[in-house]
């Protein structure tokens, strides 16, 4: 890699790191938040889903904004916004204000991930791109697993509020690195932002999520429940119709004519929905069910981080050479096995024999999956549309997590006890297995690149 490519990769990793880190810190902090602010499982669901609603909907707009105004500028704005909302979350005096701050943080987070991945795809090609995405995956996705560890330490030693301030340092470092880039922003002329589509998408996600979370307390026959579900569904249909006629759609439906893109996104929905379910349930159950302190509950998933850091870069390079299909098939199946191993958890809890084996197997599976999955989807779309392609894929992943967490009460049977934990493990395994099967049936390995396409330097216009 050239100096500029190393700098680009570092910025992309750090920008995504803060978003992923915060998204997983929250899981281990949920019991402490409820103890201080109240609200029970509904508050826990909303603290997670308020972030995912705005992130999932506006990440699509962020892809267009990235293409229109430039990836570097959008990353800078997203970093500043994420830092400010992190402070607001840490200072929230009530659950309601915390949820509002989380929703605003989702807006800032939507600007970070697609722009950072698009920055990579614009600066790397071929196997070099696979290696770069592998490094990005090892660090950025590793943050998703390291988040509970860091959050647990802060929850036990200080307060859950301090856990949300951990982003300040990496944000400051990233802003300094962005100022050191020599390349100018790449902008697509003539791009317009579909604000109406963004509003319809947000309402289409928010309405059903409200109904799925609040029906437990209000009942399905309550007007607020069936009305929000109906209006949300209508808004989402309107969003899809809007994308067919909009001059500059935020989710171009034509992308789904590309086989690897639509197949990869179906697999993404299943795999990342299962990841969200597993992360939430394991972090919360180990505290509320097994009685572990937050630090130990966070450390429980640390082996996954180690496996990903050691293996993701290598897997990304191998997928760049041999294609992603086999990795995207085996990886989710291995994760399904890891989830089923969690069924050994019993009332006489033992982490080393009941949880750790599943965690280790899960770590191998996720390492085999994430880099090839990202490479398959973004590699199927031309580089000048990488911003919107990355945004759509990330939106699919976040919306999948959003829906699964909204359905949590249905999945676990109303309460996260041991039976509920086992139900969640079975659902996780089923979704992972389905993701692997779809990848095998639908993904096609691209032609190997020529040697002169292995690496390119940054564009200067």
Buried (B, 14 or more C-beta within 10 A) or exposed (E): BEEBBEBBBBBBBBBBBBBBBBBBBBBBBBBBBBEEBEBEBBBBBBBBBBBBBBBBBBBBBBBBBBBBBBBBBBBBBBBBBBBBBBBBBBEBEEBEBBBBBBBBBBBBBBBBBBBBBBBBBBBBBBBBBBBBBBBBBBBBBBBBBBBBBBBBBBBBEEBBBBBBBBBBEBBEBBBEBBEEBEBEBBBBEEBEBBEEBBBBBBBBBBBBBBBBBBBBEBEEEBEEBBEBBEBBBBBBEBBBEBBEEBEBBBBBEEBBEBEBBBBBBBBBBBBBBBBBBBBBBBBBBBBBBBEBBBBBBBBBBBBBBBBBBEBBBBBBBBBBEBBBBBBBBBBBBBBBBBBBBBBBBEEEBEBEEBBBBBBBBBBBBBBBBBBBBBBBBBBBBEBEBBBBBBBBBBBBBBBBBBBBBBBBBEBBEEEBBBEBBBBBBBBBBBBBBBBBBBBBEBBEBBEEBEEEEBBBEBEEE
